[in-house]
Amino acid sequence: MIGGELDRMAMAVLQPGFDGTEPPAWLRRALAEGLGGVILFARNITRNVARDVVPDVTRNVVPDVTRNAAPDAAGDADALGGTAALVAELRRERPDVVVAVDEEGGAVTRLEAATGSSWPGNMALGVAGDESLTRRVARQIGRMVAAAGITLDYAPVVDVNADPRNPVIGVRSFGSDPEEVGRHGVAWIEGLQSAGVAACAKHFPGHGDTVTDSHLALPAVRASREVIERRDLPPFRAAIAAGVRAVMCGHLLVPAVDELPATLSRAVLTGLLREELGFDGLAVTDAIEMRAVAALHEPGEIAVRALAAGADAICVGVSSARGESVYALRDAITRAVREGRLAEERLAEAAGRVRDLAAWYDAQAEARAAAARDADEGLGLAAATAALRATPAEQAPPLTKAPLVVHLAARPSQAVGRATPLKLGEAIEEILPGTVTAEVHDDGRLPDLSETARPLVIAVHDAVRHAWMRRLLDDALRARPDAVVVETGVPGPPAGRLYLATHGNSTASARAAARRLTGTV
């Protein structure tokens, strides 16, 4: 094959991120030269609207508890207009470019990073236990993503959250039961893809039984092959049977399958995913700059080995300012083909699957048009409310006047990024003006709780895995046994006068919890 054609195939399998809210010159050039994909992050999203305005494509507005009246249509359209304009610029350079985003709902959102997600995340949907509700929520997320012109949503997470100490999955999972995760995963995929946007099941072959964040180091799943088959694989089997268009491989070491990280393992990507599970769609890597694999090889070598193992698209979250890093990946791939380390047929197959996904998206124009007309007003709040669980269950709403809300706040994972959901104290203040909020991190101290006659609410996130958080919570409850405790992450043992678990920390979940605590209907 001549060099130009080989270069274009190598470019086709790359999916880089970039900085800014307009395509840089290098990206325009790369698209013209065959770049197959782009991934968007919060840093690419333009926001020109007030904090409480929710895009018209979701119409998930609750006027009686928001600071602002329901926004007008122009304001709503503006919320996604900048992103849609950016995507249109990308498509002017390459009409069939695969534009991807991480839009899971809950804690992980890019399009609503400025406000927090209007939709509860997976664990909340799993606890609500209604697959039709999950399907409706995913369709509305698909409606929002489609309005921005995006091809592929890197969701849903179908990892089974087998270890509550998991630092990167947690409430992003539908739960700890493989069958339930599979059912809700299928409903989510069906809902999203009914809106004309491709879904992606992640993180194959299952990231739920780990205590290491793959952004920082290589996690290991030490379970036997029999346990992996029984616990981790069923949701992926269900997703594939439901027609999911893409599967993302996790940067995981799974010794029961192979001694290589899954991203670089032919046994995982070809033997397990393709041959045993029968998946014939797009297999994509997690971002290759994550330390789980970046500590092992240079980026070009990771890309070559992942392609050789069976990956079709190489996700690269961070690119150099002038795109040199993207061209270096292209050159590493073409060099590997010329040296015989990567079969040209394998590269052609991968590039073909990228094209197939783009063609599927093009064929879904009618579905996207139908979804655009299918607003489901109030759904996000209703779904978040259905996920609330209180102990004791029948206690009357405890707040009748403005409280002090103490947030014991852990640092967000890199998967969450810079998403800033409406915090519980802010949601309560919308209903009870004068609410005071204090935020305490792992190196901080509690305020003097004995000096206030206000009701006390203590908000925690994943206290089950943060010793410092449990210690401060115990200290607070000793000082104020009348306090209300709200857990926005994976629940632990109930504590306080009332223990309210939201099973997620989206804006929708914060507002649902605030309404439960104040008795607001």
Beta strands, then each sheet from edge to edge (+ up, - down):
strand 1: 14-16
strand 2: 37-40
strand 3: 98-101
strand 4: 152-153
strand 5: 198-204
strand 6: 246-249
strand 7: 282-285
strand 8: 314-316
strand 9: 389-391
strand 10: 404-408
strand 11: 436-440
strand 12: 456-460
strand 13: 484-487
strand 14: 498-501
sheet 1: 1+ 8+
sheet 2: 2+ 3+ 4+ 5+ 6+ 7+
sheet 3: 9+ 14- 13- 12- 10- 11-
end
